[in-house]
Structure formats: structure tokens, C-alpha cells
Amino acid sequence: MANEDLQQKLQAKMRVLTNRYLNDLTKRIDDIENLTEQIDRNGIDNDSRQALRYPAHYAAGTGGSYGFPVISQSGRTLEDAILSPDRFDTKDIVRLSQDLIRISREIIARHHAENPETAVIPPQAEPAQPQPVKQSSSLPLVLIVDDDELIHQACKELLSADARLIFGKNTDEALDAMREHKPDLVLLDDMMPGGITGLSFLEGLQDNQELSKIPIIMITASSRPKDVMRGLVAGAADYIAKPIDYSLLGEKIRQRLNRLNTKILVVDDDETVRDLLDHKFSFSGCKMLQAENGNEAWDLIHKNKPDLILLDRMMPGIDGIALLGMMKQNPELKNIPVIFLTARDSNADVLEGFGIGAVDYIPKPFNPDEVVARCMRIIQATERKAS
């Protein structure tokens, strides 16, 4: 019943957001029409090309989210043409702009005809500003960076029960909020008016040791493979293309927020190995613990009960094999999954590791992204088994 009530609430809110979207789209289409008339009279230059790109990008990224995929298709076609001056001249741009104007106005008129109560739409609230955060709350903190107020409203409906939310309209506000609040997760739109793009902002963060660890999900209307790869290479934790599937977005965010409670212990006498894995797992949203030897690890395991342990075999003091053996003798610790991460990779070593109870065995040198993927798979399997 609770799920049905939530679905009904979300559907009702989505109807309100759709009405507001069409109201906003009406104004943006008027802007496109004015720009198109200027381009038709004077030709297209770099300034007018950039001015037209933003509303085209907006149409491409929003229409499908509200049940109007043809608007997204038309907007994306126009944006692609704007970005390809060697293939599309002024007449092409004008024609594609007029197509978007016609399609949008037809959809708006049809929607209002089918839903007369939406012909008069309440005024839209002012865009949300970054807000003070009550530190006493135990919920994780998510920063939403998008100039579209409708995205803000949808995220409130989807996530208010799972997270505290703060908002920014551009990358300047995003940087201020990240410095002040240190959010657990950031949703970042790529294309916003003024300032730098979200992608350039993300690339610039990589030089900031503190802020670069905050997971960022990119939200953009561009699904071009090269743009997706550039975002991932720049450090995006995930990538969602507009039009947004809000159920998918909510699920991705909840999964990542759930990882904030996931504790992983890395036990290795090599500090560079510990720091590398600490960065990779922190970036994926997990809480990291480090130990440089078996004795230190034993204390941390008792105090913190980690969800998974990455364990080197050869260490001073208690070695990895002995530590795992001690865990298997303890009823409270014996079910914690342990993965050996070691340079000892002979068949005998691997068999010994599995024989004593390791769930996986990863030889050094290793691919850190593969290590993260294996650990996440094992944690998810353990959670499913427990439930």
C-alpha cells in the first residue's frame, strides 16, 4: 500500500511538473522564434549559433522526460545541426528551428485541449538557492546543480525521504556549495547558461584533492559516445542522458547513497596500495578503513565490523592467512567476505586462500577499477543472501 501511495503521489506531482514544463516551454519557444527570425534576416554567426544552442539543448534534454519524445528528437536534431557548421547552413538551421517551434506548439495546444484545467498554470517558484544544512540530520547530503527548476522539483519528490537536498543553478554555485557543505553526492548538468560547462567544471575538480573524491553523476542531453567517455575520463561516477527517466535516476541515486553505509577495510603494508584503493572506493561512495598490518586490522575489524575486507597475504606480524583463520574462529566475524590481494599467485597459494575461506583472490599488480567492481558484486550478493 505504501508503494502504491508513493506512486500515486509521484504521478500527481508529475502532472503538475508537466504543466509547468509546457508553460516554460512556451516562453522558450517564443525565444527560439525570435532568434530564428534574426538568423533568417542576418545569417548565422558564432554568437547567434551559441544563443540558439541553449534552448535547443533544453528541448533535447527535457521533452522525453515529460512524455514528449518528439520534442527531444527535434531539439537534438537542431542542436546537432548547430554544432556542425560545415554540414548545415543558415537555411538548414532556420528550417530545423521552425520544425521545433511547430512541433512544440502543436503538442502544447493538444495537451491543453485534452486537459482544460491546465490552460491556466500557477506561476513557477523562484529557482532554489543553496541552503543552510542542518548538520544534525543523519540523512546523506545531495547537491543538485541544474538551472531547470523542474529538475529541482522532481528530485525533491524522488529523494526527499532518502537525502537532504541543496541546489545550485550554475557551476559557481556548485563550487561554493561543495566547499561549504561537502555533499555526499552531486548531480551535475552539463549545459547551463553562463559560466563554464559542467564537464569543464568536472575536469577542473580533478586538481582538488578534497573535492575530487565527491562522487558526481553527470546529467546531460548529449548521449554521444565521445561525450560520455570524456565525462567518465574526467571522473564522473556515472552518466545519465536526458531525457531523464526519473525512476532510473532515483534508483541510481538510492543505490549510490546506500553505499555510504558500506564499510571496506584495506589491509596492506604498502601505503600506496591503500591510498589508491581508498580513492577508488571513496569515489564510488563507500566508507574506507585502512590498516597496515594484521594486528591493526584485527582491532579495526572488531570495532567496525566492515562489510568486506581486502587483505594482503604477506605482512609483518599477523599475516593474511593467519588473520583470516582467526576471523573464521569468531562467530561474529566469520561471515565477513574477505578477498586476498597479493603478489603470491601460484596455484598452491590461490588454492590455500580459497581453502581457508576467501571469497576471491586477486593477484598483484591489479586493475583498481576491476577490484572495485568485484567487491561491489560480492557485497551485493551478500546483501541479497541476507535479505
C-alpha positions as CSV (number, residue, x, y, z in Angstrom):
1,M,0.0,0.0,0.0
2,A,2.8,2.4,0.9
3,N,4.4,1.9,-2.6
4,E,1.0,2.5,-4.3
5,D,0.5,5.7,-2.3
6,L,4.0,6.8,-3.3
7,Q,3.4,6.1,-6.9
8,Q,0.1,8.0,-6.9
9,K,1.8,10.9,-5.2
10,L,4.6,10.9,-7.8
11,Q,2.2,10.7,-10.7
12,A,0.1,13.6,-9.4
13,K,3.3,15.7,-8.9
14,M,4.5,14.7,-12.4
15,R,1.3,16.1,-13.9
16,V,1.9,19.4,-12.1
17,L,5.5,19.4,-13.3
18,T,4.4,18.6,-16.9
19,N,2.1,21.5,-16.9
20,R,4.8,23.8,-15.6
21,Y,7.2,22.4,-18.2
22,L,4.8,23.2,-21.0
23,N,4.3,26.7,-19.6
24,D,8.1,27.2,-19.5
25,L,8.5,25.7,-23.0
26,T,6.0,28.2,-24.4
27,K,8.3,31.0,-23.3
28,R,11.4,29.3,-24.6
29,I,9.8,28.6,-28.0
30,D,9.0,32.3,-28.3
31,D,12.7,33.0,-27.7
32,I,13.6,30.4,-30.4
33,E,11.2,32.0,-32.8
34,N,12.8,35.5,-32.2
35,L,16.3,34.1,-32.6
36,T,15.3,32.2,-35.8
37,E,13.8,35.4,-37.3
38,Q,17.1,37.2,-36.7
39,I,19.1,34.4,-38.2
40,D,16.8,34.3,-41.2
41,R,17.4,38.0,-41.8
42,N,21.0,38.4,-40.9
43,G,22.5,34.9,-41.3
44,I,24.1,32.8,-38.6
45,D,27.3,33.6,-36.8
46,N,29.1,32.2,-33.8
47,D,27.1,34.4,-31.3
48,S,23.7,33.5,-32.7
49,R,24.7,29.9,-33.1
50,Q,25.6,29.7,-29.4
51,A,22.4,31.7,-28.4
52,L,20.2,29.2,-30.3
53,R,22.1,26.2,-29.0
54,Y,21.0,26.6,-25.4
55,P,17.2,26.4,-26.0
56,A,17.7,23.6,-28.5
57,H,19.7,21.7,-25.9
58,Y,17.0,22.4,-23.3
59,A,14.3,20.9,-25.7
60,A,16.5,17.9,-26.4
61,G,17.0,17.2,-22.8
62,T,13.6,17.7,-21.4
63,G,10.8,16.7,-23.8
64,G,11.1,13.0,-23.4
65,S,11.3,13.3,-19.6
66,Y,7.7,14.7,-19.6
67,G,6.3,12.3,-22.1
68,F,7.0,14.2,-25.3
69,P,9.9,12.4,-27.0
70,V,9.2,14.1,-30.4
71,I,10.3,17.4,-28.8
72,S,13.5,15.8,-27.6
73,Q,14.2,14.4,-31.1
74,S,13.5,17.7,-32.8
75,G,15.6,19.6,-30.3
76,R,18.5,17.1,-30.6
77,T,18.4,17.4,-34.4
78,L,18.6,21.1,-34.2
79,E,21.4,21.1,-31.7
80,D,23.4,18.6,-33.8
81,A,23.0,20.9,-36.8
82,I,24.1,23.9,-34.8
83,L,27.3,22.0,-33.8
84,S,28.0,21.1,-37.4
85,P,28.5,24.3,-39.3
86,D,30.4,22.6,-42.1
87,R,27.3,20.5,-42.9
88,F,24.3,22.8,-42.1
89,D,23.9,26.4,-43.4
90,T,21.6,29.2,-42.4
91,K,18.6,27.8,-44.3
92,D,19.0,24.4,-42.7
93,I,19.1,25.9,-39.2
94,V,16.1,28.1,-39.9
95,R,14.1,25.1,-41.2
96,L,15.0,22.9,-38.2
97,S,14.2,25.7,-35.8
98,Q,10.8,26.2,-37.4
99,D,10.2,22.4,-37.1
100,L,10.9,22.5,-33.4
101,I,8.6,25.6,-33.0
102,R,5.8,23.9,-34.9
103,I,6.1,20.6,-33.1
104,S,6.2,22.1,-29.7
105,R,3.3,24.4,-30.2
106,E,1.2,21.6,-31.6
107,I,1.9,19.5,-28.5
108,I,1.2,22.3,-26.1
109,A,-2.1,23.1,-27.8
110,R,-3.1,19.4,-27.9
111,H,-2.2,19.0,-24.2
112,H,-4.2,22.0,-23.1
113,A,-7.2,20.9,-25.3
114,E,-7.1,17.4,-23.7
115,N,-6.6,18.9,-20.2
116,P,-8.6,22.2,-20.0
117,E,-7.7,22.6,-16.3
118,T,-4.0,23.1,-17.3
119,A,-4.7,26.1,-19.6
120,V,-4.1,28.4,-16.6
121,I,-0.9,27.3,-14.8
122,P,0.2,28.6,-11.4
123,P,3.3,30.8,-11.5
124,Q,6.6,28.9,-11.1
125,A,8.5,29.3,-7.9
126,E,11.9,31.1,-8.0
127,P,14.8,28.8,-8.5
128,A,16.1,27.2,-5.3
129,Q,19.3,28.6,-3.9
130,P,22.0,26.7,-2.0
131,Q,20.5,26.4,1.5
132,P,22.0,26.1,5.0
133,V,22.2,22.5,6.1
134,K,21.2,21.1,9.5
135,Q,24.2,19.0,10.4
136,S,22.1,17.1,13.0
137,S,20.3,15.2,10.2
138,S,21.6,11.6,9.7
139,L,20.5,11.6,6.0
140,P,23.1,11.9,3.3
141,L,23.5,15.3,1.5
142,V,23.0,15.6,-2.2
143,L,23.7,18.7,-4.3
144,I,21.6,19.2,-7.4
145,V,23.3,21.5,-10.0
146,D,20.8,22.4,-12.8
147,D,19.3,25.6,-14.0
148,D,15.9,23.9,-14.6
149,E,13.6,24.4,-11.6
150,L,11.5,21.4,-12.8
151,I,14.5,19.1,-12.3
152,H,14.8,20.5,-8.7
153,Q,11.1,19.8,-8.1
154,A,11.3,16.3,-9.5
155,C,14.4,15.5,-7.3
156,K,12.6,16.7,-4.2
157,E,9.7,14.3,-4.9
158,L,12.1,11.4,-5.6
159,L,14.7,11.9,-2.9
160,S,13.4,13.9,0.0
161,A,12.8,10.7,2.0
162,D,16.3,9.5,1.3
163,A,18.5,12.5,1.4
164,R,18.9,16.2,2.3
165,L,18.9,18.3,-0.8
166,I,20.6,21.5,-1.7
167,F,20.5,23.2,-5.1
168,G,22.6,25.3,-7.4
169,K,21.9,26.9,-10.8
170,N,25.4,27.0,-12.2
171,T,29.0,25.8,-11.6
172,D,29.9,28.8,-9.5
173,E,27.1,28.0,-7.0
174,A,28.2,24.3,-7.3
175,L,31.7,25.1,-6.2
176,D,30.6,27.2,-3.3
177,A,28.2,24.5,-2.1
178,M,30.8,21.8,-2.4
179,R,33.4,23.7,-0.5
180,E,30.9,24.7,2.3
181,H,28.8,21.6,2.7
182,K,31.0,18.7,1.4
183,P,28.0,16.8,-0.1
184,D,27.9,13.0,-0.3
185,L,26.8,13.1,-3.9
186,V,26.5,15.7,-6.7
187,L,24.1,15.6,-9.7
188,L,25.6,17.9,-12.3
189,D,24.0,19.2,-15.5
190,D,26.5,19.7,-18.3
191,M,24.8,22.6,-20.2
192,M,23.8,25.7,-18.2
193,P,23.6,29.3,-19.2
194,G,26.7,31.4,-18.5
195,G,30.0,30.3,-17.0
196,I,31.7,27.0,-17.8
197,T,30.0,23.7,-18.8
198,G,29.5,21.0,-16.2
199,L,32.0,18.8,-18.0
200,S,34.8,21.5,-17.9
201,F,33.9,22.1,-14.2
202,L,34.3,18.3,-13.5
203,E,37.7,18.3,-15.3
204,G,38.8,21.2,-13.2
205,L,37.9,19.5,-10.0
206,Q,40.5,16.7,-10.5
207,D,43.3,19.0,-9.2
208,N,41.4,19.5,-5.9
209,Q,42.4,16.6,-3.7
210,E,39.4,17.1,-1.3
211,L,36.6,17.8,-3.7
212,S,37.6,15.3,-6.4
213,K,36.6,12.5,-4.1
214,I,33.0,13.6,-4.1
215,P,31.0,11.3,-6.5
216,I,29.4,13.2,-9.3
217,I,26.7,12.0,-11.6
218,M,26.6,13.9,-14.9
219,I,23.2,14.7,-16.3
220,T,23.2,15.9,-19.9
221,A,21.3,15.9,-23.2
222,S,24.3,14.6,-25.0
223,S,24.5,10.8,-25.4
224,R,27.3,10.9,-27.9
225,P,29.9,8.2,-27.1
226,K,32.8,10.7,-27.1
227,D,31.0,13.0,-24.7
228,V,30.1,10.1,-22.4
229,M,33.7,8.9,-22.4
230,R,35.0,12.4,-21.8
231,G,32.8,12.7,-18.7
232,L,33.9,9.3,-17.4
233,V,37.6,10.0,-18.0
234,A,37.2,13.4,-16.3
235,G,36.0,11.5,-13.2
236,A,32.2,11.2,-13.4
237,A,30.9,8.4,-11.2
238,D,28.0,7.8,-13.5
239,Y,26.4,9.3,-16.6
240,I,22.6,9.8,-17.2
241,A,21.4,11.1,-20.6
242,K,18.4,13.4,-21.0
243,P,15.5,12.9,-21.5
244,I,15.6,11.7,-17.9
245,D,13.9,8.5,-16.8
246,Y,13.1,9.7,-13.3
247,S,12.6,6.2,-12.0
248,L,16.1,5.2,-13.2
249,L,17.6,8.3,-11.8
250,G,16.0,7.7,-8.4
251,E,17.3,4.1,-8.4
252,K,20.8,5.1,-9.3
253,I,21.0,7.7,-6.6
254,R,19.5,5.4,-4.0
255,Q,22.0,2.7,-4.8
256,R,24.9,5.1,-4.5
257,L,23.5,6.6,-1.3
258,N,23.2,3.1,0.1
259,R,26.9,2.6,-0.4
260,L,27.6,5.4,2.0
261,N,26.9,2.8,4.8
262,T,29.2,0.3,3.2
263,K,32.5,-0.1,5.1
264,I,35.5,-1.6,3.3
265,L,38.8,-2.4,5.1
266,V,42.0,-2.4,3.1
267,V,44.8,-4.3,4.9
268,D,48.2,-3.9,3.2
269,D,51.7,-2.7,4.4
270,D,52.1,-0.8,1.2
271,E,50.7,2.8,1.7
272,T,50.5,3.5,-2.0
273,V,48.2,0.4,-2.4
274,R,46.0,1.6,0.5
275,D,45.7,5.1,-0.8
276,L,44.9,4.1,-4.4
277,L,42.1,1.8,-3.2
278,D,40.9,4.4,-0.7
279,H,40.5,6.9,-3.5
280,K,38.7,4.5,-5.9
281,F,36.3,3.2,-3.3
282,S,35.6,6.6,-1.7
283,F,34.8,7.8,-5.2
284,S,32.3,5.0,-5.6
285,G,30.6,6.1,-2.3
286,C,32.0,3.7,0.2
287,K,33.4,4.4,3.7
288,M,37.0,3.3,3.8
289,L,39.1,1.9,6.6
290,Q,42.9,1.2,6.4
291,A,45.3,-1.0,8.3
292,E,49.0,-1.5,7.5
293,N,49.3,-4.9,9.4
294,G,47.3,-7.8,10.7
295,N,47.4,-6.6,14.4
296,E,45.9,-3.2,13.5
297,A,43.4,-4.8,11.2
298,W,42.2,-7.2,13.9
299,D,41.4,-4.2,16.1
300,L,39.5,-2.4,13.3
301,I,37.6,-5.5,12.4
302,H,36.3,-5.9,16.0
303,K,35.4,-2.2,16.3
304,N,33.8,-1.6,12.9
305,K,32.5,-4.9,11.5
306,P,33.4,-4.0,7.9
307,D,31.2,-5.3,5.0
308,L,34.2,-6.5,3.1
309,I,38.0,-6.8,3.6
310,L,40.7,-6.6,1.1
311,L,43.6,-8.5,2.6
312,D,47.3,-8.8,1.7
313,R,48.9,-12.2,2.4
314,M,52.4,-11.1,3.3
315,M,52.6,-8.6,6.1
316,P,54.7,-8.1,9.3
317,G,53.2,-9.6,12.4
318,I,50.0,-11.5,11.8
319,D,49.9,-12.3,8.1
320,G,46.8,-12.5,5.9
321,I,46.3,-16.3,6.2
322,A,46.6,-16.2,10.0
323,L,44.2,-13.2,10.2
324,L,41.5,-14.9,8.1
325,G,41.9,-18.1,10.2
326,M,41.3,-16.0,13.3
327,M,38.2,-14.5,11.8
328,K,36.8,-17.9,10.9
329,Q,37.0,-18.9,14.5
330,N,35.0,-15.9,15.7
331,P,31.2,-16.3,15.3
332,E,30.7,-12.5,14.9
333,L,33.4,-12.2,12.2
334,K,33.4,-15.4,10.2
335,N,30.8,-14.3,7.6
336,I,32.6,-11.1,6.6
337,P,33.7,-11.6,3.0
338,V,37.5,-11.5,2.5
339,I,39.4,-11.0,-0.8
340,F,43.1,-11.7,-0.9
341,L,45.0,-9.0,-2.8
342,T,48.6,-10.3,-3.1
343,A,51.6,-10.8,-5.3
344,R,51.6,-14.5,-4.4
345,D,49.7,-16.0,-7.3
346,S,50.9,-19.6,-7.7
347,N,48.2,-22.3,-7.9
348,A,49.1,-23.5,-4.5
349,D,48.7,-20.0,-3.0
350,V,45.4,-19.5,-4.7
351,L,44.0,-22.8,-3.5
352,E,45.2,-22.2,0.0
353,G,43.4,-18.8,0.1
354,F,40.2,-20.3,-1.1
355,G,40.6,-23.3,1.2
356,I,40.7,-21.1,4.3
357,G,37.6,-19.2,3.2
358,A,38.5,-16.3,0.9
359,V,35.7,-15.3,-1.5
360,D,38.0,-14.1,-4.2
361,Y,41.8,-13.9,-4.9
362,I,43.2,-11.0,-6.9
363,P,46.9,-11.1,-7.9
364,K,49.1,-8.0,-7.9
365,P,49.6,-5.9,-10.0
366,F,45.9,-5.3,-10.2
367,N,43.4,-3.0,-12.1
368,P,41.8,-0.9,-9.3
369,D,38.6,-0.4,-11.2
370,E,38.3,-4.2,-11.5
371,V,38.9,-4.5,-7.8
372,V,36.0,-2.1,-7.1
373,A,33.7,-4.0,-9.5
374,R,34.5,-7.3,-7.9
375,C,34.0,-6.0,-4.4
376,M,30.6,-4.4,-5.3
377,R,29.4,-7.6,-6.9
378,I,30.3,-9.6,-3.8
379,I,28.7,-7.0,-1.4
380,Q,25.5,-7.0,-3.5
381,A,25.4,-10.8,-3.5
382,T,25.9,-10.9,0.3
383,E,23.1,-8.4,0.8
384,R,20.7,-10.4,-1.4
385,K,21.6,-13.6,0.6
386,A,21.0,-11.8,3.9
387,S,17.6,-10.5,2.8
